[in-house]
Amino acid sequence: MRRAVALLVAGVLLIGAVGRAPLTSVGPLVADIRADLGLSSSAAGLLTTLPLLAFAGFSLLAPRVAARIGLERSLVLALLLLVAGIAVRSVPTQLWTGTVAVGAAIACFNVLLPGVVKRDFPDRVAQLTGGYSATQSIVAAVASGTAVPLAAALGGWSPALAAWALPVVLATAIWAPQARAHTAAAEPAARSALPWRRALAWQVTLFMGLQSLCFYVLVAWLPTMERDHGIPAGVAGWHLFALLAAAVAANLIVPVLIRRHPDQRLVGLASVVCIGAGVAGLQWLPWTPAFALAAVLLAGFGSGMAIVVCLSLFSLRTTGQAQTAALSAMAQSVGYLLAAGGPVLIGALHDASGAWTLPAALLCTLTAAMAVPAVLSGRNRTLPADP
């Protein structure tokens, strides 16, 4: 029994580990990819936006697949799709096709893992959610930091991206026994309708969308923003690593806070305050590396808090794994659609104004607005049970 539980936890953590690294390994290699394929700046930007659009589109399909073949088999299928997508993406002529496949596979992880946690660990939702979020953030940071050295060692960006298929193969090998143990015949899969008409579902969705938008704007524009204000390029790169590291610390701390409070309002509001203060500090504190680092750490910690709260809400606000998957699909589909537009909007405002004041003010305004769904969704309530 203990061995089965250990393998289940290991499988969840390994899926979390490969749930962001295939994306964060691309950013540092964009310059090489552009030079090799002759891509424009807009096309290069699409490499980071396209996976978010795939998240939005394929999040709605994941519960349907799970209802037909089961959670475990769906995750195995997503892992195999991720391996194929990484392999196809490493072929220069198939870059876009592979990128969509990678985004589709990770969308399934994002939607279905909360359902697994809800079903198998109902009393440890926050702890396990924080665990796989931290694992995801750590491996994502490692993937970003090692992308360039790996490309140098392997002879180019293509084999460097392809190398991330290996940990996915490992995750598939660990998770596959779960699919064999839960056959469709032995455990018919339930399906819940997407809760489009429920106010609580929209509160969770808006919280998810706004925190995702803030995070991906920071990931996309933080180094450029800092360089424009006189921070050396090397220092700005390390600050992006610090942003992700602060998020990991929050991933580990937030489950303890959630367990100690009857609801999630204070934790959600605290995440909003941290993100808002960090963004404001980046723009209006004195532009020195020390002040910039303090603001980055604050924003990163707030982002790490927010994502754990959001992922936990998918389970805490629902009554069963099928309903959890439905809420997760709705929140992540709409949420990542908002997130995909964030970096584009902020970049357009910067180009129009020629400065970062207006983009930072808009981001602070959106962060302040996030306080409303954070508090409302944090109340201790659940969606009505399916009939």
Secondary structure, 3 states (H helix, E strand, C coil): CHHHHHHHHHHHHHHHHCCCHHHHCCHHHHHHHHHHHCCCHHHHHHHHHHHHHHHHHHCCCHHHHHHHHCHHHHHHHHHHHHHHHHHHHCCHHHHHHHHHHHHHHHHHHHHHHHHHHHHHCCCCHHHHHHHHHHHHHHHHHHHHHHHHHHHHHHCCHHHHHHCCHHHHHHHHHHHHHHHHHCCCCCCCCCCCCCCCCCHHHHHHHHHHHHHHHHHHHHHHHHHHHHHHCCCCHHHHHHHHHHHHHHHHHHHHHHHHHHHHCCCCHHHHHHHHHHHHHHHHHHHHCCCCHHHHHHHHHHHHHHHHHHHHHHHHHHHHCCCCHHHHHHHHHHHHHHHHHHHHHHHHHHHHHHHHHCCCHHHHHHHHHHHHHHHHHHHHHCCCCCCCCCC
